[in-house]
Amino acid sequence: MKQTLEYIISSILSTEEIKIDESEEDGVTNFTVHVVKDNMGKIIGKEGKVIRAIRNVMRIPAIRVDKRINISLEETA
C-alpha cells in the first residue's frame, strides 16, 4: 500500500521530495506524508478535495487486506 501512496503523490507533485512513514497501531495502519510547505496546497486541494480523493482511493487496497488506514500530512522545512 505504501508504494501505491508514493505513486499517487509523486504523480501530483512531480518531485522526489516526498517521505512517507508507515506505522501500525491497534490494527490501524498510519501513513504520515512529509511534504515541503510549498507543495502542501497541491496535496490538499481546494476544500480538501485532493487529499479526500487520495484517502478514498487508498481505502480500496486496505479493504482487500482487511485493514484500516489513516493518512495524515506533515509539513517539512
Secondary structure, DSSP 8 states (H G I E B T S, - for coil): -HHHHHHHHHHHH-SS--EEEEEEETTEEEEEEEEEGGGHHHHH-GGGHHHHHHHHHHHHHHHHTT-EEEEEEEEE-
